[in-house]
Amino acid sequence: MENRKPLRATLKIISKLKNDNSFPELEIVAMARKQFTQLLEISGIGSTQNSCVFASHYLYMLLNRFSKTLDEVALCGGGAIPSDHDDVTSLLTGVLVNPIRRESHMWVRAVVNGTPWILDISADQFGFSQVVHLKEENAHPIYLADPQPITESVLQSAYENDPVLAQMAGHRVNKSSGVN
């Protein structure tokens, strides 16, 4: 009989993520997930696997444009080690998918009345619910972000390679000189 301890431990981690329906812009988050899923289907992509960068940018763009209650919206990520950093912190960040493994991931962090929230419309790729919306204090240790300079470095590289992604994040793109 195979050892079921890793499975039980993983299920315990997943069960810790209890969505909090008091997030004031839940309708925008749910709509973003639905639209993003439809975009993936239209594109012939069958799942949210490896789509977190675009999913988080899409949600970020919608919240920045249509939210009336958020104090702050930011892109967060964990587990990515940019080429210009030798920081091992990223090995300890990202999304905890089982007791011994983290995956690199990107999500949105929103602040409402001083309370930070984790918002993720591609969490199902890790076995979580399709949409995660919970207060940041309840997301620990599942979601752990890299320090912001590392996330910004990773994003800057992505924006240089993808002007559309840069526009989604609100960065100006100058074709002759790259991202501003």
Z-matrix of the N, CA and C atoms (Angstrom, degrees):
N
C 1 1.444
C 2 1.533 1 108.85
N 3 1.328 2 115.93 1 132.28
C 4 1.457 3 120.07 2 -177.66
C 5 1.533 4 111.32 3 -72.72
N 6 1.324 5 114.74 4 155.45
C 7 1.456 6 121.32 5 -179.67
C 8 1.524 7 109.56 6 -74.21
N 9 1.312 8 117.98 7 122.29
C 10 1.462 9 122.92 8 -177.78
C 11 1.523 10 113.04 9 -97.84
N 12 1.344 11 117.65 10 2.22
C 13 1.456 12 120.42 11 -179.07
C 14 1.530 13 112.41 12 -60.01
N 15 1.351 14 119.78 13 -46.19
C 16 1.466 15 118.31 14 178.98
C 17 1.530 16 112.22 15 -60.20
N 18 1.331 17 117.54 16 -39.64
C 19 1.455 18 120.47 17 179.04
C 20 1.523 19 110.82 18 -63.66
N 21 1.322 20 117.13 19 -45.81
C 22 1.468 21 120.76 20 179.34
C 23 1.524 22 110.64 21 -62.98
N 24 1.318 23 117.03 22 -40.31
C 25 1.470 24 120.50 23 179.74
C 26 1.530 25 110.25 24 -65.17
N 27 1.330 26 117.16 25 -40.52
C 28 1.459 27 120.77 26 178.19
C 29 1.520 28 110.46 27 -65.04
N 30 1.315 29 117.78 28 -44.15
C 31 1.461 30 120.61 29 177.98
C 32 1.520 31 111.64 30 -61.93
N 33 1.321 32 117.08 31 -34.60
C 34 1.454 33 121.08 32 177.44
C 35 1.531 34 110.16 33 -65.20
N 36 1.326 35 117.21 34 -40.61
C 37 1.463 36 121.49 35 177.28
C 38 1.527 37 109.74 36 -62.46
N 39 1.316 38 116.69 37 -48.68
C 40 1.460 39 120.56 38 -178.88
C 41 1.523 40 110.68 39 -60.86
N 42 1.318 41 117.28 40 -39.28
C 43 1.467 42 120.02 41 -178.21
C 44 1.522 43 112.74 42 -67.58
N 45 1.335 44 118.01 43 -18.28
C 46 1.461 45 120.68 44 178.13
C 47 1.525 46 112.16 45 -71.61
N 48 1.304 47 117.78 46 -21.80
C 49 1.461 48 120.74 47 -178.28
C 50 1.531 49 109.46 48 -84.53
N 51 1.291 50 115.93 49 89.77
C 52 1.463 51 121.99 50 178.68
C 53 1.522 52 108.02 51 -102.74
N 54 1.321 53 116.35 52 113.26
C 55 1.452 54 120.45 53 179.78
C 56 1.520 55 111.10 54 -61.02
N 57 1.315 56 115.30 55 145.25
C 58 1.458 57 123.00 56 179.74
C 59 1.528 58 107.30 57 -112.27
N 60 1.313 59 115.90 58 109.89
C 61 1.465 60 120.79 59 -175.91
C 62 1.523 61 114.21 60 -77.81
N 63 1.322 62 117.78 61 8.13
C 64 1.457 63 119.62 62 177.72
C 65 1.533 64 112.57 63 -86.52
N 66 1.324 65 117.31 64 -1.18
C 67 1.466 66 119.48 65 176.87
C 68 1.525 67 108.33 66 -62.34
N 69 1.351 68 118.33 67 125.41
C 70 1.468 69 120.60 68 -170.72
C 71 1.527 70 115.86 69 -69.43
N 72 1.297 71 118.24 70 -20.71
C 73 1.474 72 120.51 71 -177.93
C 74 1.519 73 111.15 72 -110.10
N 75 1.304 74 116.20 73 34.01
C 76 1.463 75 121.35 74 -177.32
C 77 1.525 76 112.30 75 -60.36
N 78 1.305 77 117.12 76 -33.79
C 79 1.461 78 120.57 77 179.88
C 80 1.528 79 111.38 78 -63.50
N 81 1.319 80 116.78 79 -40.09
C 82 1.473 81 120.16 80 177.80
C 83 1.526 82 109.88 81 -66.30
N 84 1.320 83 117.44 82 -41.68
C 85 1.466 84 121.46 83 -179.16
C 86 1.530 85 109.94 84 -63.73
N 87 1.335 86 117.43 85 -45.59
C 88 1.470 87 121.18 86 179.45
C 89 1.528 88 110.91 87 -64.24
N 90 1.328 89 116.66 88 -40.58
C 91 1.460 90 120.52 89 178.61
C 92 1.530 91 110.41 90 -64.64
N 93 1.337 92 116.14 91 -41.04
C 94 1.469 93 120.28 92 179.38
C 95 1.519 94 110.24 93 -60.02
N 96 1.322 95 116.82 94 -43.82
C 97 1.475 96 120.20 95 178.97
C 98 1.528 97 110.57 96 -61.40
N 99 1.310 98 116.09 97 -46.99
C 100 1.472 99 119.97 98 -178.49
C 101 1.533 100 110.78 99 -60.89
N 102 1.318 101 116.47 100 -47.24
C 103 1.462 102 119.89 101 -179.69
C 104 1.525 103 111.28 102 -66.27
N 105 1.319 104 117.10 103 -40.64
C 106 1.455 105 119.88 104 -179.73
C 107 1.523 106 110.51 105 -63.64
N 108 1.307 107 117.06 106 -42.64
C 109 1.466 108 121.17 107 177.44
C 110 1.526 109 110.70 108 -60.70
N 111 1.327 110 116.50 109 -41.53
C 112 1.467 111 120.08 110 177.90
C 113 1.520 112 111.03 111 -63.83
N 114 1.328 113 116.83 112 -40.13
C 115 1.466 114 119.88 113 177.45
C 116 1.523 115 111.71 114 -62.74
N 117 1.328 116 116.06 115 -41.02
C 118 1.459 117 119.52 116 176.98
C 119 1.523 118 111.12 117 -62.17
N 120 1.337 119 116.75 118 -44.32
C 121 1.469 120 120.94 119 179.76
C 122 1.526 121 111.27 120 -62.65
N 123 1.315 122 117.28 121 -44.22
C 124 1.470 123 121.52 122 178.92
C 125 1.529 124 109.99 123 -60.28
N 126 1.316 125 116.18 124 -34.99
C 127 1.468 126 121.79 125 -178.83
C 128 1.518 127 112.91 126 -81.70
N 129 1.333 128 117.19 127 -2.45
C 130 1.453 129 120.76 128 -179.96
C 131 1.519 130 113.63 129 81.69
N 132 1.324 131 116.01 130 15.99
C 133 1.467 132 120.44 131 178.67
C 134 1.519 133 107.11 132 -97.97
N 135 1.308 134 116.77 133 123.10
C 136 1.454 135 120.91 134 -170.47
C 137 1.507 136 116.88 135 -86.31
N 138 1.352 137 117.72 136 -8.06
C 139 1.468 138 118.47 137 -177.92
C 140 1.521 139 109.43 138 -153.63
N 141 1.324 140 115.30 139 175.25
C 142 1.460 141 120.26 140 177.47
C 143 1.529 142 112.38 141 -86.63
N 144 1.318 143 117.19 142 3.09
C 145 1.463 144 121.21 143 179.55
C 146 1.525 145 110.61 144 -51.67
N 147 1.320 146 116.91 145 127.21
C 148 1.466 147 123.73 146 178.22
C 149 1.531 148 114.06 147 61.35
N 150 1.318 149 117.00 148 28.00
C 151 1.465 150 119.86 149 -179.43
C 152 1.528 151 112.67 150 -113.58
N 153 1.317 152 117.80 151 9.54
C 154 1.458 153 120.50 152 -171.32
C 155 1.521 154 113.75 153 -62.68
N 156 1.319 155 118.65 154 -34.22
C 157 1.462 156 120.11 155 -179.12
C 158 1.524 157 109.49 156 -63.15
N 159 1.328 158 116.95 157 -47.79
C 160 1.462 159 119.72 158 -179.98
C 161 1.528 160 111.54 159 -71.50
N 162 1.316 161 117.41 160 -38.84
C 163 1.470 162 120.74 161 179.04
C 164 1.521 163 110.46 162 -61.56
N 165 1.318 164 117.30 163 -46.48
C 166 1.464 165 119.79 164 -178.37
C 167 1.526 166 111.25 165 -67.27
N 168 1.321 167 117.24 166 -37.43
C 169 1.468 168 119.82 167 176.99
C 170 1.533 169 110.94 168 -65.91
N 171 1.316 170 116.46 169 -39.59
C 172 1.465 171 120.05 170 178.86
C 173 1.526 172 110.25 171 -62.43
N 174 1.327 173 116.83 172 -47.98
C 175 1.461 174 120.96 173 178.36
C 176 1.532 175 110.56 174 -62.89
N 177 1.310 176 116.91 175 -44.27
C 178 1.465 177 122.20 176 178.27
C 179 1.528 178 111.06 177 -56.73
N 180 1.319 179 116.10 178 -46.03
C 181 1.461 180 121.72 179 -179.20
C 182 1.533 181 110.60 180 -62.16
N 183 1.332 182 117.47 181 -45.58
C 184 1.458 183 120.94 182 -178.99
C 185 1.533 184 111.67 183 -66.34
N 186 1.318 185 116.67 184 -43.40
C 187 1.465 186 119.21 185 179.77
C 188 1.522 187 111.29 186 -65.28
N 189 1.321 188 117.70 187 -40.73
C 190 1.468 189 120.46 188 178.27
C 191 1.519 190 111.81 189 -63.13
N 192 1.304 191 116.11 190 -36.17
C 193 1.470 192 120.04 191 -176.40
C 194 1.525 193 112.87 192 -82.38
N 195 1.330 194 118.19 193 -38.89
C 196 1.460 195 119.93 194 -168.04
C 197 1.530 196 115.84 195 -114.16
N 198 1.305 197 118.70 196 -11.68
C 199 1.462 198 119.73 197 -178.83
C 200 1.517 199 111.19 198 -72.67
N 201 1.320 200 114.71 199 139.56
C 202 1.466 201 120.70 200 177.67
C 203 1.526 202 111.44 201 -109.28
N 204 1.337 203 117.30 202 -6.92
C 205 1.465 204 119.37 203 -171.29
C 206 1.521 205 115.24 204 -120.75
N 207 1.291 206 118.96 205 -8.84
C 208 1.459 207 120.28 206 -174.72
C 209 1.525 208 111.51 207 -83.72
N 210 1.331 209 115.73 208 135.53
C 211 1.461 210 121.49 209 176.67
C 212 1.523 211 111.33 210 -79.37
N 213 1.322 212 115.94 211 -32.21
C 214 1.465 213 121.38 212 -173.96
C 215 1.522 214 109.00 213 -156.61
N 216 1.329 215 116.32 214 143.75
C 217 1.460 216 122.38 215 174.19
C 218 1.521 217 107.10 216 -134.81
N 219 1.340 218 117.02 217 131.94
C 220 1.461 219 120.64 218 -178.67
C 221 1.528 220 109.91 219 -143.52
N 222 1.307 221 114.44 220 151.21
C 223 1.458 222 120.53 221 171.81
C 224 1.518 223 108.17 222 -85.12
N 225 1.315 224 116.58 223 133.64
C 226 1.461 225 121.81 224 177.32
C 227 1.516 226 109.09 225 -126.61
N 228 1.293 227 114.50 226 151.63
C 229 1.453 228 118.98 227 176.88
C 230 1.508 229 110.03 228 -152.17
N 231 1.299 230 114.91 229 162.55
C 232 1.445 231 120.20 230 177.68
C 233 1.510 232 110.48 231 -148.80
N 234 1.312 233 115.20 232 150.07
C 235 1.453 234 120.70 233 175.69
C 236 1.505 235 115.42 234 90.23
N 237 1.315 236 117.08 235 -1.23
C 238 1.461 237 119.60 236 179.48
C 239 1.512 238 109.20 237 -97.17
N 240 1.303 239 117.24 238 131.48
C 241 1.455 240 120.83 239 178.37
C 242 1.529 241 107.66 240 -112.83
N 243 1.338 242 116.66 241 105.27
C 244 1.467 243 118.59 242 179.27
C 245 1.517 244 110.85 243 -67.37
N 246 1.304 245 115.46 244 153.90
C 247 1.462 246 120.44 245 -175.26
C 248 1.526 247 113.08 246 -63.94
N 249 1.330 248 117.52 247 -23.95
C 250 1.462 249 119.46 248 -177.51
C 251 1.534 250 112.97 249 -92.78
N 252 1.334 251 117.32 250 11.56
C 253 1.461 252 121.35 251 177.74
C 254 1.532 253 109.48 252 -123.19
N 255 1.306 254 116.25 253 144.00
C 256 1.461 255 119.58 254 173.34
C 257 1.529 256 109.54 255 -114.24
N 258 1.313 257 115.71 256 24.75
C 259 1.464 258 122.74 257 -176.96
C 260 1.526 259 109.67 258 -78.49
N 261 1.319 260 116.72 259 126.66
C 262 1.466 261 120.58 260 178.50
C 263 1.522 262 112.02 261 -85.68
N 264 1.339 263 117.35 262 -0.65
C 265 1.468 264 121.32 263 178.64
C 266 1.521 265 110.81 264 -53.99
N 267 1.321 266 117.14 265 -37.07
C 268 1.459 267 120.84 266 -176.35
C 269 1.522 268 113.12 267 -64.44
N 270 1.317 269 117.11 268 -18.70
C 271 1.458 270 119.24 269 176.52
C 272 1.527 271 111.24 270 -72.86
N 273 1.321 272 116.99 271 -16.22
C 274 1.460 273 122.44 272 -177.30
C 275 1.523 274 112.19 273 -106.84
N 276 1.325 275 116.95 274 4.90
C 277 1.458 276 121.05 275 -176.87
C 278 1.528 277 109.80 276 -117.51
N 279 1.306 278 115.98 277 -179.81
C 280 1.457 279 121.62 278 -177.91
C 281 1.515 280 109.37 279 106.41
N 282 1.319 281 115.55 280 -149.76
C 283 1.466 282 121.70 281 -179.21
C 284 1.519 283 108.84 282 -111.43
N 285 1.317 284 115.00 283 127.66
C 286 1.466 285 121.26 284 177.83
C 287 1.525 286 108.38 285 -78.36
N 288 1.333 287 116.60 286 112.36
C 289 1.467 288 120.41 287 -176.91
C 290 1.518 289 112.89 288 -102.11
N 291 1.310 290 116.10 289 -19.44
C 292 1.463 291 121.03 290 170.34
C 293 1.525 292 106.50 291 -156.83
N 294 1.311 293 119.10 292 172.19
C 295 1.469 294 119.98 293 -172.29
C 296 1.523 295 116.03 294 -58.75
N 297 1.307 296 117.86 295 -17.46
C 298 1.469 297 118.77 296 -176.72
C 299 1.524 298 113.46 297 -124.19
N 300 1.319 299 118.20 298 5.53
C 301 1.464 300 118.89 299 -175.98
C 302 1.526 301 112.33 300 -138.05
N 303 1.315 302 114.66 301 132.71
C 304 1.461 303 122.35 302 171.94
C 305 1.526 304 108.33 303 -110.98
N 306 1.307 305 114.78 304 150.11
C 307 1.466 306 120.99 305 176.34
C 308 1.525 307 108.32 306 -116.42
N 309 1.315 308 116.25 307 145.16
C 310 1.461 309 118.60 308 173.37
C 311 1.530 310 107.57 309 -68.51
N 312 1.301 311 115.65 310 145.03
C 313 1.462 312 120.06 311 -174.74
C 314 1.519 313 109.64 312 -162.56
N 315 1.328 314 116.01 313 161.83
C 316 1.448 315 122.65 314 176.44
C 317 1.518 316 108.75 315 -132.92
N 318 1.325 317 116.42 316 143.27
C 319 1.456 318 122.70 317 -179.33
C 320 1.527 319 108.47 318 -150.94
N 321 1.331 320 116.58 319 -178.09
C 322 1.460 321 122.17 320 179.55
C 323 1.527 322 108.70 321 -110.49
N 324 1.299 323 115.10 322 139.80
C 325 1.467 324 122.06 323 173.42
C 326 1.525 325 106.40 324 -114.28
N 327 1.310 326 116.51 325 123.83
C 328 1.467 327 121.71 326 178.76
C 329 1.523 328 108.79 327 -121.38
N 330 1.317 329 116.10 328 146.22
C 331 1.457 330 120.90 329 178.47
C 332 1.516 331 108.53 330 -116.51
N 333 1.343 332 115.46 331 128.78
C 334 1.455 333 122.88 332 178.41
C 335 1.525 334 107.70 333 -126.96
N 336 1.330 335 116.47 334 119.65
C 337 1.472 336 121.14 335 -179.65
C 338 1.530 337 111.79 336 49.50
N 339 1.319 338 116.46 337 41.68
C 340 1.454 339 121.28 338 177.83
C 341 1.522 340 115.44 339 83.17
N 342 1.321 341 117.59 340 -4.70
C 343 1.464 342 121.16 341 -178.94
C 344 1.522 343 110.02 342 -101.20
N 345 1.345 344 117.34 343 120.28
C 346 1.468 345 119.80 344 177.76
C 347 1.527 346 112.15 345 -80.05
N 348 1.320 347 114.85 346 141.84
C 349 1.465 348 123.26 347 -179.94
C 350 1.514 349 109.74 348 -123.62
N 351 1.331 350 116.78 349 149.19
C 352 1.460 351 123.80 350 171.43
C 353 1.527 352 106.78 351 -103.01
N 354 1.327 353 115.98 352 128.48
C 355 1.463 354 122.43 353 179.41
C 356 1.523 355 108.13 354 -127.05
N 357 1.313 356 116.96 355 127.79
C 358 1.467 357 120.73 356 -174.21
C 359 1.525 358 108.62 357 -145.64
N 360 1.338 359 116.15 358 116.70
C 361 1.471 360 119.70 359 -179.89
C 362 1.536 361 112.38 360 -102.21
N 363 1.330 362 116.82 361 10.82
C 364 1.468 363 119.19 362 175.09
C 365 1.531 364 110.98 363 -129.68
N 366 1.320 365 116.63 364 26.54
C 367 1.468 366 121.81 365 -176.00
C 368 1.518 367 113.32 366 -71.17
N 369 1.328 368 116.96 367 -19.73
C 370 1.466 369 119.64 368 -178.02
C 371 1.521 370 112.37 369 -64.87
N 372 1.311 371 118.49 370 -18.59
C 373 1.468 372 119.87 371 177.62
C 374 1.527 373 111.82 372 -65.20
N 375 1.345 374 116.48 373 -14.74
C 376 1.464 375 121.01 374 178.13
C 377 1.526 376 112.49 375 -108.33
N 378 1.319 377 116.82 376 6.88
C 379 1.465 378 120.20 377 -179.20
C 380 1.513 379 113.56 378 92.31
N 381 1.338 380 117.70 379 2.23
C 382 1.455 381 121.30 380 176.91
C 383 1.532 382 108.35 381 -83.38
N 384 1.325 383 116.69 382 179.99
C 385 1.461 384 119.37 383 176.38
C 386 1.530 385 109.11 384 -65.20
N 387 1.320 386 116.66 385 162.92
C 388 1.460 387 120.52 386 -177.56
C 389 1.525 388 112.12 387 -60.94
N 390 1.303 389 116.05 388 -33.80
C 391 1.455 390 121.93 389 179.38
C 392 1.522 391 107.87 390 -127.70
N 393 1.317 392 116.02 391 127.15
C 394 1.461 393 120.88 392 174.15
C 395 1.518 394 107.18 393 -107.95
N 396 1.316 395 116.17 394 128.38
C 397 1.459 396 122.49 395 175.74
C 398 1.524 397 107.48 396 -144.54
N 399 1.322 398 114.29 397 101.98
C 400 1.454 399 118.75 398 -178.54
C 401 1.513 400 109.99 399 -149.09
N 402 1.318 401 114.99 400 158.12
C 403 1.453 402 119.80 401 177.92
C 404 1.529 403 108.52 402 -64.21
N 405 1.311 404 115.09 403 141.50
C 406 1.463 405 120.69 404 -175.64
C 407 1.530 406 111.99 405 -55.02
N 408 1.322 407 117.86 406 -37.34
C 409 1.471 408 120.68 407 -179.45
C 410 1.522 409 111.71 408 -61.94
N 411 1.338 410 117.43 409 -26.00
C 412 1.457 411 121.19 410 178.69
C 413 1.528 412 112.79 411 -91.44
N 414 1.319 413 116.87 412 -5.50
C 415 1.463 414 121.27 413 -179.74
C 416 1.526 415 112.18 414 -90.20
N 417 1.301 416 116.07 415 -15.05
C 418 1.468 417 120.92 416 -178.84
C 419 1.524 418 109.46 417 -80.39
N 420 1.286 419 121.14 418 132.90
C 421 1.461 420 129.95 419 10.64
C 422 1.529 421 113.34 420 -99.56
N 423 1.312 422 117.88 421 12.95
C 424 1.474 423 119.94 422 -176.59
C 425 1.533 424 110.45 423 -66.41
N 426 1.330 425 116.99 424 -52.04
C 427 1.465 426 122.06 425 179.71
C 428 1.521 427 108.72 426 -103.41
N 429 1.334 428 116.51 427 116.87
C 430 1.461 429 121.77 428 175.40
C 431 1.524 430 108.66 429 -130.07
N 432 1.315 431 115.75 430 119.26
C 433 1.464 432 120.92 431 -175.76
C 434 1.519 433 111.71 432 -85.29
N 435 1.320 434 114.83 433 149.97
C 436 1.456 435 121.32 434 169.74
C 437 1.529 436 108.14 435 -67.71
N 438 1.326 437 118.03 436 159.31
C 439 1.464 438 119.20 437 170.79
C 440 1.533 439 109.16 438 -57.15
N 441 1.325 440 117.29 439 144.11
C 442 1.465 441 121.28 440 -174.37
C 443 1.525 442 113.91 441 -54.54
N 444 1.342 443 120.66 442 -38.73
C 445 1.473 444 119.05 443 178.21
C 446 1.540 445 112.68 444 -59.33
N 447 1.314 446 117.99 445 -35.11
C 448 1.465 447 120.28 446 178.32
C 449 1.529 448 109.70 447 -69.23
N 450 1.329 449 116.89 448 -45.27
C 451 1.469 450 119.97 449 177.93
C 452 1.523 451 110.44 450 -59.66
N 453 1.331 452 116.81 451 -43.26
C 454 1.465 453 120.45 452 179.48
C 455 1.520 454 111.65 453 -63.36
N 456 1.314 455 117.56 454 -38.18
C 457 1.461 456 121.24 455 177.76
C 458 1.529 457 111.21 456 -64.62
N 459 1.326 458 116.34 457 -43.94
C 460 1.468 459 120.86 458 178.00
C 461 1.527 460 109.93 459 -62.84
N 462 1.340 461 116.57 460 -44.77
C 463 1.467 462 120.34 461 -179.73
C 464 1.524 463 111.34 462 -65.29
N 465 1.319 464 117.53 463 -41.05
C 466 1.462 465 120.05 464 179.46
C 467 1.529 466 110.39 465 -57.52
N 468 1.306 467 116.98 466 -42.83
C 469 1.460 468 121.21 467 177.67
C 470 1.527 469 110.41 468 -62.89
N 471 1.323 470 116.38 469 -43.02
C 472 1.470 471 120.20 470 179.27
C 473 1.527 472 110.63 471 -64.04
N 474 1.330 473 117.44 472 -40.39
C 475 1.469 474 120.83 473 -178.88
C 476 1.520 475 111.73 474 -66.76
N 477 1.312 476 116.46 475 -35.90
C 478 1.457 477 119.90 476 178.15
C 479 1.524 478 111.07 477 -64.66
N 480 1.318 479 116.39 478 -31.56
C 481 1.462 480 121.05 479 -179.41
C 482 1.519 481 113.33 480 -90.42
N 483 1.329 482 117.87 481 -14.10
C 484 1.466 483 120.32 482 -175.50
C 485 1.527 484 110.39 483 -145.13
N 486 1.342 485 117.69 484 91.13
C 487 1.465 486 121.26 485 -178.39
C 488 1.537 487 113.48 486 -59.78
N 489 1.323 488 117.94 487 -30.54
C 490 1.465 489 120.23 488 178.65
C 491 1.529 490 109.83 489 -65.39
N 492 1.310 491 116.41 490 -42.90
C 493 1.458 492 120.79 491 177.11
C 494 1.532 493 109.94 492 -61.51
N 495 1.311 494 116.86 493 -40.77
C 496 1.464 495 120.89 494 178.14
C 497 1.524 496 110.65 495 -61.52
N 498 1.318 497 117.09 496 -42.10
C 499 1.465 498 120.33 497 178.50
C 500 1.527 499 111.20 498 -64.99
N 501 1.332 500 117.60 499 -37.80
C 502 1.465 501 120.42 500 178.11
C 503 1.526 502 110.70 501 -60.43
N 504 1.319 503 116.46 502 -34.20
C 505 1.460 504 121.20 503 -178.44
C 506 1.526 505 112.00 504 -86.18
N 507 1.336 506 116.26 505 -1.00
C 508 1.455 507 119.54 506 177.93
C 509 1.506 508 114.34 507 86.44
N 510 1.325 509 117.71 508 14.54
C 511 1.458 510 121.30 509 176.96
C 512 1.515 511 108.85 510 -88.81
N 513 1.322 512 115.28 511 139.33
C 514 1.456 513 118.91 512 176.07
C 515 1.524 514 108.56 513 -76.86
N 516 1.319 515 116.19 514 140.00
C 517 1.458 516 121.05 515 179.13
C 518 1.518 517 107.96 516 -114.98
N 519 1.315 518 115.14 517 123.18
C 520 1.449 519 122.02 518 176.06
C 521 1.513 520 106.09 519 -110.31
N 522 1.321 521 116.81 520 114.69
C 523 1.467 522 120.34 521 -172.69
C 524 1.521 523 112.81 522 -58.56
N 525 1.317 524 118.29 523 -30.72
C 526 1.466 525 118.46 524 -178.21
C 527 1.525 526 113.34 525 -82.26
N 528 1.340 527 116.99 526 -26.14
C 529 1.464 528 116.97 527 -175.60
C 530 1.523 529 114.66 528 -124.78
N 531 1.306 530 117.53 529 6.46
C 532 1.464 531 119.21 530 177.60
C 533 1.506 532 113.02 531 90.96
N 534 1.302 533 116.22 532 -148.20
C 535 1.455 534 122.47 533 -173.62
C 536 1.509 535 111.06 534 -90.23
N 537 1.322 536 116.27 535 139.67
C 538 1.478 537 121.90 536 175.37
C 539 1.501 538 109.95 537 -107.94
